[in-house]
Amino acid sequence: MADHMTDQRHALFLGMLAYETWASSAVIESLKTVPEDQTAGPAFTRALQVMAHVQIARRVWLGRVAGSPAEMPKDWFPAWKPPQLVESAAQLDTQWHEYLLRLTPAELDREVEYRSSEGVGYISRVQDILTHVFNHSTYHRGQVARLVTQAGGRRAVTDFIARTRRTG
């Protein structure tokens, strides 16, 4: 029974990555709807910073769970341009997908030791880290939606249900 439950968790995380890929792409596309005269403004700049932060955090967490910790960034919120966001997101989506495909059911319960950006040591299970990574991205995509709207663009609809529902 436990192995079956673990297999379901593994499938869940693969599904969450597919959702993350779809939602991040939609948010990056929404950045392109911001009027040119607003792209130097604070809301658009912050939206770029937040989306860059999402990609940086995904890279750091992937390094932790995969056993090849990434160097801690000096700036967690750089103002990357949309092409850099597209490239980074695509690269990380591929790397996360490859990692999840290699992940064994037992690996989901493995504990990972790591240091936070403040240097504090922690231990977390892989499945908890995966849950955090996907929730962290969702949280920040919501912030970007608000910022895109403030900058005069069209926010992306990235609710999970919008990806999964069908018409009747």
C-alpha positions, 0 to 999 in steps of 0.5 A: 500500500505504501508503494502505491501511495508513493507512486501517486505522490510521484505522479502528482509532482510530475503534474505540478511541474506541468502546471508550473511550466504552463503557468510560468509561460503564461505569466511571462507572456503577460509581461509582454502586454505591458505598454512600452511606456510603462516598462521603465516603471516600478510595477513592471520592474518589480514584476521582472524581479519577482519572476527572476526570483522564482527562477533563481529559487527553482535553481537553488532548490533543484541543486539541493534536492539533486545533490549539486547545490547551486551557489547562493545568488548575491541578488535574489531579485534581479530585473531580468528581461523577458527573453532571459526569463523565457530561457531560464524557465525553459532550461529549469523546466527541462532540468526539473522534469529530468530530475522528477523522472529519475526520482524513485518513490523512496527518494520522496522521503529522503531528508536533505540537509541544506543552508538557507540564504541566511546561512541557517542549517535545515533538514527537509524531506524531498516531497516537502521541498517539492511542495514548497517549490511549487507553492512558492512559484504560485505565490509569486505568480500572483504577485506578478499578476497584480504588478502587470495589471498596475503597469497597464498590462493584461494579467495571466490567468494561472489558477490551477483549475483553469489548466485542468477543467473542461467544458461540459 
